[in-house]
Amino acid sequence: MKTYPDKLSRAQHKFLKKLFPEGDSGFTEGELLSCGVDASRKHAKPLALVKPSTVQQVSELLAWAQKDRMPIYPRARATNKVGGCVPVKKGIVVSMLGMNSILDIDAQDFVAVVQPGVITADLQKAVEAKGLFYPPDPASQKISTIGGNIATCAGGMRAVKYGVTRDYVLGLEVVLPGGEIINTGGRTHKNVVGLDLTRLMVGSAGTLGLITKATLKLLPLPETSASMLIGFKDLSGCLKGAGAVFGCGILPAAMELMDHNTLKALEMHSAVPWSSDTGGLLLLKIDGSQESVTTDLLQIEKALSSVITTFIEKGSGDEQERLWELRRVISPAAFNLGPDKQGEDVAVPRGKVAQAIEAYHEIGRKHGVIVLCFGHLGDGNIHVSVMYDKSASGQSESALKAKKEIFEKTLALGGTLSGEHGIGLTKADYVGMQLGQTEMNLMSGVKTVFDPHNIMNPGKGV
């Protein structure tokens, strides 16, 4: 088993202090504890925290880290839910929040060039001011960064129409272990020269190199958008409603599903607009020209007339954000149903969503835990939260059993263990359920080519 430094030598401490002067490095107990946790609630304490502001600093750091076999843990706002940036082998946490400039927005090339610490929502506002559009919209967009989104290939609610982060990354500047700087892709929207190293980097979770700059594809900004929150008596009604929408030939920008347990959690969290006989929700967004959006809404309402609904609420412009805020607060609201959570993001073929969710609910009942399901109905990516109380006897074991059975059912339906959150720490023990040994050997070989001494985010992934 590979071993890593257990503490910093005097020379190592001196090197880091010189490369990252006062304010750009941290060694105190408080600083180390604060940068060792992420949204998964997993935690480990690193040996040091550094905050680069230039690619040259990153290059020098990774050259030193390879020579000293020092683990490197890239980090931004730590909104990932799988322990993806937790420093489980100690090492150095590298906060990329200091590299947070939007370097270029070009309406002719339809690209933006940004540093990894740029907040996703800030980029979206900046490009929209120029009549452009950056579609990826993870639920954490107001606090998550572009670098983190790229590292995890973040999805989001608009993925059903516009795709995920990988579909918008045209090129990257990456520092490799050893300090070499490479540039993959570029500003062109097509490029088939050589292997696609850009796509390989997207979603690699900091295990192959450290991203210091990204060139992103932009689209024309849709003229307008509108949203509909639609209530149904149960899950079956939700699926019939979704079928009616797709059946009228309309592809929503977003289509989100919320089950009865999600509704219960939201009702305990704040005031809600739906009626008491509602057992499931669909939340849709349509975008395009003013004329097309108006026409699409009328067609959707007509299509839904053949399905039993409990209520329909529409919104346009800024007022629709109150509807989407209900979706964004589901994760914190879920803790109204239990103090502890196993949060997963499986994906199944779109036609198997109802079968999957019904099976997940049954697994929860079997093990005496609450299973809450919501997520991106349009692409089959279901967020499954197993809510439990670890202080109650046997509940932790029951939650883990439920988690494993949920994974087994997902794979039996032709699905995947993660649609957008990745593997990190929380799913590392389950990867073999989906991937064969040959596939894992190939991935390990790719990792070795980029990172021969396994210093980049060790302890994660395959």
Secondary structure, DSSP 8 states (H G I E B T S, - for coil): -----SS--HHHHHHHHHHS-TTSEE-SHHHHHHTSB-TT--B---SEEE---SHHHHHHHHHHHHHHT--EEEESS---SS-TT--TT--EEEE-TT---EEEEETTTTEEEE-TT-BHHHHHHHHHTTTEE-----TTTTT-BHHHHHHHT---TTHHHH--GGGGEEEEEEE-TTS-EEEEE-S-S---SSS-HHHHHTTSTTSS-EEEEEEEE-EE--SEEEEEEEEESSHHHHHHHHHHHHHTT---SEEEEE-HHHHHHHHHHS---S-TT--EEEEEEEEE-HHHHHHHHHHHHHHHTTS--SEEEEEEGGGGHHHHHHHHTHHHHGGGS-SEEEEEEEE--GGGHHHHHHHHHHHHHHHT-EEEEEEEGGGTEEEEEEEE-TTSTTHHHHHHHHHHHHHHHHHHTT-BS-SSS--TTTTGGGGGGTS-HHHHHHHHHHHHHH-TT--BSTT---
